[in-house]
Amino acid sequence: MNITKKFGAVMLFLSVAGGSFAQVGQSTKQDPEEKYRPIYHFTPKHGWMNDPNGMVYLNGNYHLFFQHNPEKPVWGPMHWGHAISKDLIHWDEQKIALYPDSLGTIFSGSAVIDKDNTAGFGKGAMVAIFTHHNHAEEDRKTGLHQNQSLAYSLDNGGSWTKYRGNPVLPNPGIWDFRDPKVMWFEQTKSWIMTLATKDCITFYSSRDLKTWKKESEFGKQVGAHGGVWECPDLIPMQYKGSTKWVLLVSINPGGPNGGSVTQYFVGDFDGHQFRTADTKIKWLDWGPDNYAGVTWSNLGDRHLMIGWMSNWQYANVVPTNRWRSASTIPRTLALEKVGQSLYVSSTAPKEIESAFRPLKKYSTGGNKELTIAENIPQAYRLDINKLKRQSFKVILSNEVGEELVIGYRQDKNEYYIDRAKSGEVSFNAEFPKTAFAERLSDNSTVSLNLYVDVSSVELFADGGLTTMTSLFFPKKPMSQIRIIGDQKLKFQEIAISEFKK
């Protein structure tokens, strides 16, 4: 790849495009190029996006960096795009943060606030730790093409300087050696890097973000190994007064429904080694379209994650043209116990919950079917509270007969999303397949929160113990909701709420 030529083309593109892009309210549905663009999920104005990178909170702003090809809506020479938000809903796309250079393109990584100036870039500097990917070295098949590097910003992420001593962690000879997630570990007064290394995780430590020491490895004999391990995150979480550590690991392929997925482990970390006694494979999101999710840094005890809403099986060919890919809504992560095991629950944060206004509510029930057909918006939340456990399905449909079906099967104790008749599905043979998810809760009632946004649905079941994320591409907006049970529907409340913009 001729990086110099690519760099020039990108600069020309940016001089034409210019400026920031406010996400909410910019979508023009009359434009066929825009009909699938979501309303309250972040998407780039132009080009391609995949993994979220470098998420950090500073001075009232949530920073979201992301893998970005600004030239074309397909995967290409990776940059770090950049967007900021004060409320996790309205996103302003900024100028590109990090460009390819002589060391390679800019793959995934993280960002921290160096409050004590350990790296010497400046007190409170925003420091990005990322993977340089050298495509020429990859072509030579030396296995040395991925290395870890630094960049820093002294103006709250507005401009960036790459460290002159890059790379700070050269490749020891591992083909997949990438996606550094860095955090401060107070007990040892050191930075901890969680790095994806082939099909396991390697932990490194550093006092200054520049010199790194290998501490340990994890995962060679544990977890799912259907594909390469990527985009890890190590998170301390509280459960009933004690600290447990959660390790997120994205794998591709190898998901329970095919393609990309994120697994997690719950265990202990002492600054040197991660250990777990729980060897059960656990999925953070069972749906086909949530991958590479990691958490924001500098948020204290709040654990807020966002993922890439797509799947490598078909991400490059979904039927959008000006742009490709969106992020999931941000999610609050917490630990919940079921039986003797700890699980990670995912729920919408308060900022997202409060962004919807009630449209209509139903209570008690008594029929086998409930139809909501009046003024269904394209962006809404559907809440089903304490429905007596039974098989049921929620059908989103439109005037041309397309249907997206979200349901629960009592005989198999599983949730599912069926998008076989949801609209455009011909672009990939895997896309129409029904996705299934294990129900973890043992409650006698089922509660669901469905977040629908033009061309995506995110399912949070049983307080977020089971989650599923799915894209769909209807030819016409889904204008009707039907909830159908195999018995009479008995519930506390069903409510639909419109996104307020």
N, C-alpha and C positions, 0 to 999 in steps of 0.2 A: 504494500500500500504506500502510495506517495503521500506522506503526511503533509509536506509543504504545500502541495497542490490542493489537498483537502482543506488545509487551514485557510488558504486564500479564498476558496469558494465559500467557506463558512463566514468569513469576514464580510464578503460581498453580500451574502444573504442577510446578515444581521444589519448592515447599513441600510438595507431596504426595509426589513421588518421593524427593527427598532422598538424602543419603548417597552413598558410593562403591559401585562395583559391581566385584566381583572376577570377572574373565572366566572363568577355568578352573574347572569344577566347578559352575557355576550353571545349566547347561542341564538342563532337565527334559524328557526325550524322550517321556514319556507325554502331555505337553501338546501337542496338535496345532499350537498357535501357535509351539511351540519346536522342532519336529522337524528343521528345517533349520539351526538355529543351530550353528555350528562349535564345536569343543572347544578347539583351540589357536590359533585366529585371533581377533583382536580384533573385536568387534562392540559397538555401543552397546546398552545395556539396553533403551532405548525410542527410537523415532523414526528419523530418516534420518541417514546418513553418506555423504559422498563424499570428496573429496581429503584426503590427509594434509597437515597444516600444521605449521609451527613446530617441527619435531622438533629437540630439543636434549638433550644429555647433561650432567647436572650432579649432583655429589655422589652418584654411584652410582645415579642414576635416569635412565632413558630416558623423556623426555617426548614424548608423541604428542598433538598437537592435531589437530583434524579439522573439516572442514566438516560442520555439524550443524543439523538442524531437530528440536528436541526435542519439538515438538507433534504431528507426524504422520510416518509412515514414507514420505514422499515429499519430493522437493526442495521447499524453501520458504524462509522468511526465514533467511538463513545466520547462524549463530553459530560461535564456535570452541568445540567440545567439547574435553575434556581427559582423558587417561589417562596413568598412569605405570606403569613396570615396572622391576624390578631385573634380570630375566633374559630379556627379550624374549618371554616366553611367558605369564606370569601378569600380567594387566593390571588395574589398579584404576581404574575410571572415577571421575573427580573432578567437582566442580561445574563448570558452564560458565565458561570463562575470559573470553570476550569476547562482549558483547551488541550488537545493533544500536543505533544512536543517531541523532542528527539528521543526521549526515553519510551515513548509509546502513547497509546490512547489512555483515557482515564476511566478505569473500571470502578467497581463499587468500593465503598468505604464508609467512614464515619467522621464525625466532627465533635470536638470537645471545647470547652472554655478553659484555658490555662490560667486559672485565677492567680496562681502563685508564680507565674513566669518560669516554670521549670525548664521550658525549651529555650528561653532567652529571646523569644520573638517580641515580647512585650507583655506587661501585666494585663490579664484579661483577654489575651489574643484568642480569636477563634481559629482553631487549628484543625485542618482536614487531614485525615490519614486515609490514603487510598491506594489502590493497586494500579501501577503502571503496567500496561500490557503491550509488549513489543511484538508486533505482528511479523516483522522480518526475522526476529529470533525464533518465533514460533514456526515459521516456514523452514528454518534450519533444523528444527526438531532437536534442539539441545535440551529442552526442558527448563530453560532458564528465562523464559519470556515474561513471567509475572513476578514483580517485585513491589515492595511497599514503600510509599513515598509520602512526603509532607508538603502542605501548602498552608499559608497563614493569612489571616485578614485582621487588620487593625481598625477597620471602620464598619464593624458589625456585619460583615459578609458582603459589603458593597464592592470591594476589589480584593484581589488575591495575589500573593507572591509565592512562587514555588521555592522551596528550600534548596539552596545551592549544593547541599551535600546528598541529594537524592541519588539512589534509593537508600533509605535508612535501614531496610531489612531486605538484603539481597536474597535471591532464590537459592536454596541449598541443593536444588536438583529435583524438585517436585513439580510435575506437570501442572496440576491445579493448585495454586498457591495464592489465595486471594481473599478479598472482602473483609478487611480488618475492621472489627468493632472494638473500640477502645473505651475504657472507663477508668476512673480513679478508684483505687482500693485503699481506703484510709488506714487499715490495720498495718499494712506494710509500707505506707507512704510511697506507693508506686502506681504507675499506669499499667493496666492489664490489657493486652491485645488478645482477642479471641479470633482466630484465623482459620478459614476453611482450607484444609490440606488434603486433597484428593477425596477420600471417603471417610475422613475423620476430622477432628478439631485439634489444633495445636495452640497452647497458651504461651504467651511471651510476656515478660515484664520489662519495665524501663523506668528510670528515674526522671528522664528528660525528654521522652518521646523520640529521641534520636538514636540511642544505643539500646538494643533489645537483646534480652537473654531468654532462651527457650526454657520453659518451666516444665511442661508435661504435655501428654497427648490424651485424647479421650475419643472413644466411639468405635474402635476397630472391631470390637466383638459385641456391640450393643446397638440397638436401633435398626431402622430400615436402611438398606443399602442397595435399593433398586437403581440408583443413579449417583452422580457426583454430589457431594455436600457443598452447600453454598450459603452465603449471607447469614452467618451465625450472630447470635446476640446472647450475652450473659447478663441476667437480671436478678438482683436481690429482691425478694418479695417477702412480705410479712404474712404469717398465718398463725392466728391466735397467740400473738406475742413472740413468736420465734421466727428467725430468718431462715428461709429456704432459698435456694438458687435455682433459677429456671434457665435452661440452655435451649434457645431456639436454633433449629438447623433446617434450612430449606434444602430439598433434594429434587433433582430432575434427571431422568424421569423417576417413577416409583411411587406415585400417589395412589391412594386407595381407589380412585376413579380414573386413573391414568394421568400421565404427564406430571406437571409441577405441583409441589405440595410442601408444607412446612410441618415438621415434626418437632417435638419438644421433650425435654427430660427435666425431672424435678430431683434435685439432690443437694449437695453441699459443696462449698468452695472455700478454701483456706488461703487464697492468694497464690497458691502454687498448683493445686490439682482440683479438678472437679470429679466428684464421686456420686454415684446413685445406686441404690439398692433396688429400684423399681425398673425392671427391664421390659415392661409392657410398652409396645409402640403406641404413641399417642399423637394424634393429629390436631394441629391448632385450628384448622378450617378444612372441612371435608369436601367442600365444593371444588369445582375445577378451576376457579379463577381468583385465587388469592395466593400470591407467591412473594418470596423475598422480603417479607415484612420484618422490620426492626423497630426499636423504640427510640423516642427522642431522648437526648441527653440534656443534663442541666435542669431537670424537672423535679429534683428531690425524690420524694417517695411516690410520686405519680408515675405510673407505667403506661405510657401512651404509645401505641403502635400504629403504623400504617403499612399497607402492602401494595404490591403491583397487581392490578385487577386484570389478569390475563393468564395464559398458559402457553408454554413454549410449543405445544403441539400445533397451535394455529395462530399465534400472536401476530405473525407477519402478514396474514392473509384475511383477517377479519374485515368485513365490508365497510371500513371507513377509509377515506382517501386523503383528506388534508392533514389528518393527525391519526395516530394510533396509540391506544392504551390510555387508561385512566388509573388513578389510585383508588383503593378502597376508602371508605370513610375511616377516620381515625378510630381506634378502639382502645378502651380501657381494659387492661389485663389484671386479673386477680386470681388468687388460689382458692379453690373450693374442694371439699373432701366428699367423696362418694365411696361408701364402704371403707376400705382401708387405704385407698389411693388418693393422692392429691392430683387435681386436674387444674388446668388454666382455663378460666372463663374469659370470654370476650364480650364486652357490651359497648354500646354507643356512649360516648362521653356526654356530660351534661350540656356542652355547647351544641352538640348535634340534636339531642333530645328536645331542647328548647327552641329549635329552629322550625318547628312545625305547629300549625294552628289547627285545632279540632274542626272537622267538617261534619261528622255524623257519628253517633254512638248507638249501639244496640245492646240490650241486656236480656238475660234469662234464656231466650231461645225457646225451642219446642218443636221446630220443624227440622227436617233432614237437610234443608237447603236454605241458605241466606244469599240473596243477590243484592249487590251494590252496583247500580248502573247509572247513577245521576252525577254528572260533572266530575268524572274521575280525572284527576290531574295527571300529568306525566311524571311528577315527582311527589312522592307521598310516603307516609309510614302507615302500615296496617298492624294493629295490635290485637292479638287474640289472648284474652286473659282467663286463665283457669277453665279451660275447656275439659270436660270430663273425658278421660283417656279413651279413645276409640280411633279407628281408622277414619281419616278424613283427607280432603284435598282442597286447596285454594287454587282456583283457576283464574288466571288473568287472560282475557280474550279481547278480540277486536272485531270490527265489522266485516273483515274478510275471512273470519273463521280460524285465525291463528290462536294458539293457546300456549301459555307457559303454566305448568302445573307444579305446585309445591305441596307436598303432602306428608302424611305419617301412616305407616303400616303397623298396626298393632301386633299382627301375627309374627312379624320379624323384628319388632321394636326398633324401627329405623325411620328416619326422615328421608325424603328424596326430592329431587328437582328434575322434572322431565321437560326438556326443551325441544323434543323431536319435531313438534308442530308449531314452534314459536316464531317462525318467520324464515329468514335466510339462514340456511344450515348447510348448503351444498358446498361451501368452500373448504370443508375438511370432514373426513369420514368419522372422526372421533367426536366432533362437536355435538351431534344429535343424541349421543348416548345419555341415558339416565344416570344421574349421580346419586349415590346413597350415603347415608351417615348414621352411625350408631347413636342411639339415644342413651345417654349416660345417666340421666336423672331417673329416680325410682318413684317420683311423685305420682299420685293418682290423677292429677290434672296436668294438662299441657298448656304452656304459655309460649306464644311466638311474637316476635317483633320482626316485621318485614320492612326493609328499607328499599323502595323501588325508585329508580331514577332513569327514565327514558329507555335505557338499554341494559340495565343491570338490576339484580335483586340480591340483597344480603339478608340472610336468615339468621336470627339469633333465637335459639330455642332454649327454654328452661333456664332463663337467667344467663344465657351465653355459654352454657356447658357444651352445647353442640352448635356449631356455626357452619354455614354453607354460603358460598359466594358464587354467583353465576351470571355470565353475560347472556344476552339474547338480542336478536335483531329483527323486530317485527316490521312488516311493510307499512303498517298503519299503527298509530298509538293504541296501546291496550286500554280499552274504554269501559270494560266491565269486569267486576270481581264476583265470582261465585264461590261460596264455601259449602262443601257438600260432605255430609257424614254418612257412614253406613248405618247409623242409628240417629235418633233425634239429637240435635245439637243442644247440649246443656253447658252453658258457660256463664261466667260472671259478667264479662263485657267484651264486645268487639267494637273497635273504634278505628276510623280512618282520619288521618290528619294530613293537611297539605303543607308542602314546604313554603315558607313565607317569603323567601328571597330577601 
